[in-house]
Amino acid sequence: MQAIPYGRQSIDQEDINAVINTLTADYLTQGPKVQEFENQFAEYVGSKYAVAVSNATAGLHIAVLALGLKPGERVITTPITFAASANCVRYAGGEVWFADIDSDSYLLSLKSTEKLIESKPKGFFKGIIPVDFAGLPVNLEAFRELANKHDLWIIEDACHAPGGSFKDSKGTKQMCGNGNFSEMSIFSFHPVKHIACGEGGMVTTNNEELYKKLLSLRSHGITKENMSENHGGWFYEMQELGFNYRLTDIQSALGITQLAKNNAGVKRRNEIAKSYKEAFEGKIKYQSLPSNSYNAHHLFVIEVEDRKGLYDYLKEHKIFAQIHYIPVHKLPYYEDIGYKGVNLINAETYYSKCISLPMYPTLTDKEQIFIIKKVLSFVNE
Ligand SMILES: *Cc1c(COP(=O)(O)O)cnc(C)c1O
């Protein structure tokens, strides 16, 4: 049996051709493929606007800046996420506050978030960054209600969830990133995520003002919008301090062909999840999967008592499971700036047991049967 990673990209001849065609076209960057990718992505998730960026971390950075986050202002996120969900707040000089997770869904707990907000005076927090962890969509309708009550913004970190959706209280399907309940949503195109661009990301929004701000911040704060007939063709203004967070046409071409395959990829991921669930039912705890949502299944997470034992045992059999994640407040940088004694019991208990099993569209049935057999034999020992 070949080595089995926890996740991997799927690149086919169509993807390769798309990249090669772009290499001989007029634009390698700032050309038509970028906008084509943005338009198709916005259409896919059902948002008005989409802004392609060099990676999701850059997207998170300009998202908090677009919302005007200032040094010292406070934002709530989940401890069970990739560090970037919190780091973006630090880039802007803001303070990160962590609420606990729900022990079954592993998502930021609405109750814990509400408790945290209500323990402080009004205006103490500016926003919330919930994460569609492992591909399971956060119930953003419920978070929106809470946010509105306390005048907070929401940035949905949807890096794990392109193609995921949940049903709102009226039974209407709400795609991750459609902008109906969040100011902005962020997606990643790192190869381990659903859509591989090498590096890349997308910010979606329904708000025109935020959209314009994102475009400006992505490209140095430079615009030609005030150009008049009296100006020469070279005219531009730098109105604010922005960045070069652009995605190239080469990457966008790959993103377009990858996006077209995302529904099939998510469908396959759900088949794999179903087989894991059937095999583990009543024996091993896995992420709860509410019936009102369609999980994009970036990951399939289980909990076991001897997590390190299982990790090492699978590795011996060339199955490379992964841990998602070391709680962000436990990372040395965050401990050093004052998060050391923070007590997030659900997150810490989860972290002591969690392990992510291989999950990607090209995982074969034979490989999955092998994985399941090894997991069960370890747990039953
Ligand atoms: C991968 C990831 C990011 C960062 O994405 P990059 O494109 O690598 O910058 C942010 N948040 C979450 C939850 C992620 O999984």
The ligand as an SDF file (V2000), in Angstrom:
LIG
                    3D

 15 15  0  0  0  0  0  0  0  0999 V2000
   -5.8440   27.2050    5.6130 C   0  0  0  0  0  0  0  0  0  0  0  0
   -6.5800   28.1020    6.5110 C   0  0  0  0  0  0  0  0  0  0  0  0
   -6.3490   29.4780    6.5490 C   0  0  0  0  0  0  0  0  0  0  0  0
   -5.2280   30.1390    5.7960 C   0  0  0  0  0  0  0  0  0  0  0  0
   -5.2440   29.8770    4.4380 O   0  0  0  0  0  0  0  0  0  0  0  0
   -3.9740   30.2560    3.5400 P   0  0  0  0  0  0  0  0  0  0  0  0
   -4.5680   30.2910    2.1590 O   0  0  0  0  0  0  0  0  0  0  0  0
   -2.9760   29.1670    3.7100 O   0  0  0  0  0  0  0  0  0  0  0  0
   -3.4720   31.5730    3.9600 O   0  0  0  0  0  0  0  0  0  0  0  0
   -7.1550   30.2510    7.3680 C   0  0  0  0  0  0  0  0  0  0  0  0
   -8.1190   29.7070    8.1300 N   0  0  0  0  0  0  0  0  0  0  0  0
   -8.3450   28.3750    8.1330 C   0  0  0  0  0  0  0  0  0  0  0  0
   -9.4350   27.8350    8.9930 C   0  0  0  0  0  0  0  0  0  0  0  0
   -7.5740   27.5320    7.3380 C   0  0  0  0  0  0  0  0  0  0  0  0
   -7.7640   26.2110    7.3790 O   0  0  0  0  0  0  0  0  0  0  0  0
  1  2  1  0
  2  3  1  0
  2 14  2  0
  3  4  1  0
  3 10  2  0
  4  5  1  0
  5  6  1  0
  6  7  2  0
  6  8  1  0
  6  9  1  0
 10 11  1  0
 11 12  2  0
 12 13  1  0
 12 14  1  0
 14 15  1  0
M  END
$$$$
